[in-house]
Amino acid sequence: MQMRYKLAAALALAATTVSAQAQMKPEEVIQYRQGVFKAIRWNVAPMGAMVQGKMPFDQAAFLGKAQRLDQLAKMPWDGFGAGTDKGAPTRAKPEVWTDAAGFKKAADAFQAETPKLVAAAQSGNMDQIKAAFQGVIKTCDACHDNFRSK
């Protein structure tokens, strides 16, 4: 139930306008981006289990999660504005703000991979799905390595 509440809160925050975001406290913005990343993980984890054979592959479920991931991939970046490096516990490294161009490149790379995963999921071809999923994970790992504390 708590996960549903956090996801609903993250989605509600995503619907706010830019001017409303400017009025939000840094801790609220941090909570928004963390909520989106939790929703991303919520969808990636079962897809990973299916790709690894740890749970049965269900094409419809996989496709639904891939489609949600594609939408979620566009959402967290607004949550990294000026002043959101503090105000609530965060594992974002200072490089998010000091290397904004590198961070944007990492975000863009992630967003470029998720439509490929949707297309692969639609095909039902497990080789294509595995390759596309690996592409998504590679972008996640690269961003985490450079812009997120362990």
Rosetta blueprint (number, residue, H / E / L):
1 M L
2 Q H
3 M H
4 R H
5 Y H
6 K H
7 L H
8 A H
9 A H
10 A H
11 L H
12 A H
13 L H
14 A H
15 A L
16 T L
17 T L
18 V H
19 S H
20 A H
21 Q H
22 A H
23 Q H
24 M L
25 K L
26 P H
27 E H
28 E H
29 V H
30 I H
31 Q H
32 Y H
33 R H
34 Q H
35 G H
36 V H
37 F H
38 K H
39 A H
40 I H
41 R H
42 W H
43 N H
44 V H
45 A H
46 P H
47 M H
48 G H
49 A H
50 M H
51 V H
52 Q L
53 G L
54 K L
55 M L
56 P L
57 F L
58 D L
59 Q H
60 A H
61 A H
62 F H
63 L H
64 G H
65 K H
66 A H
67 Q H
68 R H
69 L H
70 D H
71 Q H
72 L H
73 A L
74 K L
75 M L
76 P H
77 W H
78 D H
79 G H
80 F H
81 G L
82 A L
83 G L
84 T L
85 D L
86 K L
87 G L
88 A L
89 P L
90 T L
91 R L
92 A E
93 K L
94 P L
95 E H
96 V H
97 W H
98 T H
99 D L
100 A H
101 A H
102 G H
103 F H
104 K H
105 K H
106 A H
107 A H
108 D H
109 A H
110 F H
111 Q H
112 A H
113 E H
114 T H
115 P H
116 K H
117 L H
118 V H
119 A H
120 A H
121 A H
122 Q H
123 S H
124 G L
125 N L
126 M H
127 D H
128 Q H
129 I H
130 K H
131 A H
132 A H
133 F H
134 Q H
135 G H
136 V H
137 I H
138 K H
139 T H
140 C H
141 D H
142 A H
143 C H
144 H H
145 D H
146 N H
147 F H
148 R E
149 S L
150 K L
